[in-house]
Amino acid sequence: MKNNIVVLWSHPRSLSTAFERMIMNRGDFKILHEPFAYIYYVLEKRGLPTGMIVDAEHPTQFEDIKNQILHSSRQQNVFLKDMAYHCYEYLVKDECFLQNMVNTFIIRNPAKSIPSYYFLDHNIIKDEIGYQQQYHLFEKTAELSGQIPVVIDADDLQSHPEEIIASYCKRINIKFIPEALQWNSSYNKQWDVWKIWHADVASSNKIYNGSINQYEENVTNNDRIRELYDYSFPFYQQMYQHRIVPDSTKILDK
């Protein structure tokens, strides 16, 4: 039986690592954390964002990273979390690879995600906000599969975690494990590359309802954040209309 490669395509500060932590707690997936970042930041020699710690042994070529993923999937199910902007140009040229994966998406209102990013790194650019590439990848995967990919909105995930995760599992045909929604606080070594970015999830024991941090600089008082918000919001809105809606399904077959 062929193992699954489930991918959660995200943009920064979308609660994607918290979702990944929940999947990790299931115990039935090998977790791969943002392997394609090495294309964008190391291979293409872009300026490293604040706090990125490069593993010199990590592959940087698309084909090598792809082969690493495929090799892992021969041994067990794989859950991969990554940013669409890290590898968009490579992915859309490799339709066979895209079609071999279960492509899912997580989004968050840019009024929340962008201030969170800006708080950690003021050197913020449109590419790294990531909504445009994420939306175009959403369109590409929909075109290839003939179906609308599964989309989770972070606000819904926080307010209705059990329902949203149960629906996610049902839609991609994996077992829903309620016990995975709570865990003991722990650190995943794969997060070393982005250590300062994952402090909240490392200290968490579940997906919390509501934002833990409120940021002084936001869309109401910072021109740069507002500019990035205005640019990103239309892409977010396009995906938002396809999200899993709370109360649209009941829980479920366990």
ABEGO torsion letter per residue (X at the ends): XBBBBBBBBBBBGAGAAAAAAAAAAAGABBBBBGAAAAAAAAAAGBBBBBGBBBBAABBABAAAAAAAAAAAAAABBBBBBBBAAAAAAAAAABAAAAAABBBBBBBBBAAAAAAAAAAABABBBAAAAGAAAAAAAAAAAAAAAGBBBBBBBAAAAAABAAAAAAAAAAAAGBBBBAAAABBBBBBBAAAAAAAAAAAAAAABABBBBEBABBBABBAAABAAAAAAAAAAAAAAAAAAAABBBBGABBOEBX
